[in-house]
Amino acid sequence: MWTALSCKGAGLSGPAASPKGLRHAFGVAAVSSGIPLNMVQKWLGHAQLSTTAIYADAVGAEEQDIARKMWE
């Protein structure tokens, strides 16, 4: 179960230390690690593969910097 204390204990803070932030971080990390998109789709419960494919577009350094600004 997610709690603010568990995020703090893991060294996470700010808006990214939320269930949504952790979910997106998991999706990007899974795709970056080479997990097939269809498996990430299943794990995240996406109905459409195109939704999961968004995580594949966020793996470049420039895109990560842009996405990080959403959480600042």
C-alpha positions, -999 to 999 in steps of 0.1 A, spaced: 0 0 0 13 34 -9 20 59 18 38 92 20 61 76 46 71 48 23 80 73 -4 100 94 21 118 62 33 127 54 -3 142 89 -8 114 101 -30 98 136 -27 77 161 -45 48 154 -69 66 124 -85 64 107 -51 27 98 -57 9 67 -69 7 83 -104 44 93 -104 55 59 -93 33 42 -119 48 63 -147 83 58 -134 76 20 -135 64 22 -171 94 41 -183 118 19 -163 102 -13 -177 104 -1 -213 140 12 -208 149 -23 -194 137 -40 -226 105 -54 -213 82 -60 -243 55 -34 -246 27 -60 -246 39 -72 -212 41 -37 -198 6 -31 -212 -6 -62 -193 11 -52 -160 -3 -16 -162 -37 -27 -173 -39 -6 -204 -66 -16 -229 -47 -1 -258 -11 -8 -267 -9 27 -280 -13 40 -244 17 19 -233 37 29 -263 39 64 -248 64 51 -223 87 41 -252 88 77 -263 100 90 -229 133 71 -227 156 97 -243 175 121 -220 159 152 -236 124 138 -233 130 127 -197 141 163 -189 110 177 -205 87 152 -187 105 159 -153 94 195 -156 58 184 -152 66 173 -117 84 205 -106 
